[in-house]
Amino acid sequence: MITGLSFPNSAAVRVPERLVLSGGRWTRIDLAVRYGRFDHTRAGACLIDTGYCARVTRGARSLPLALYAGILRPKLTAAALPGGSPHVQTILLTHLHADHVSALKDYPQARLIGDAGALDHFLRAGPFGRTRHGVFRELLPDDLRARLTPLDSLPSVAAPFGLGPARDVFGDGEVLAVPLPGHMRGHTGYLFARQTPAILYAGDADWLAQAIYEARSPGAPARWILDNPVAARETAARLNVFATSGGRIVLCHDPEPVT
């Protein structure tokens, strides 16, 4: 059983709306940087990603990470982790960008679940290969690979609403890991299939839900950072079908409040 499902916002990043919405305004908006939180009967206190934390914004950092923070200038909120969070037993990873994994080191005992192939790829990539994709080795626990439960080791199921093949995270049908390719290698969403309505935490499948609902995913320069723009468009179309079928989409960066 899932209880206490919420999506706190760890930080704000100010960007022109036009950067994240095709045909949008030049007015700057504050993007959120969310993570998920819930309790599961067997897996205990769970997170989806960790959002931004102070490890990115201040203190001793590599030059690339300091430059990254200087460009994006995230403003942490009171909900930034670890900040009094309960003992966390399980963390589900959508992908390895810095704004999704920066507090992983604060949970050395947590079980981690994610795409092992993507992790192996970036561990092999070397400092330049990782940095240009927004992955910073200093944010990843040294034992991450040893602690990671690979998604492809979990039971295979078919997700509802046309979302396609998925993995049953806890083996009880409560949370399904759904591949959402395009944004980054290994990018994964998590479907809370038994909620009413079903809720898909779609991570960075797009920046704004409006872009999915209205087929207004941004072009350049936002498109330049995508791992696979064609796959990203296909993912957005699949999410549009999910939403029109009655599902609810939650994105990491959408500024609209999540209730």
Secondary structure, DSSP 8 states (H G I E B T S, - for coil): -EEEEE--EEEEEEEEHHHHSTT--SSEEEEEEE-EEEEETTTEEEEE-----HHHHSSS--HHHHHHHHHH--EE-TT-SSTT-----EEE-S---HHHHTTGGG-TT-EEEE-HHHHHHHHHSHHHHHHTTT--GGGS-TTHHHHEEEGGGS-EEEETTTTEEEEESSSSSSEEEEE-TTSSTT-EEEEETTSSS-EEE-TTS-S-HHHHHTT----TTGGGG-S-HHHHHHHHHHHHHHHHTT-EEE-SS--S---
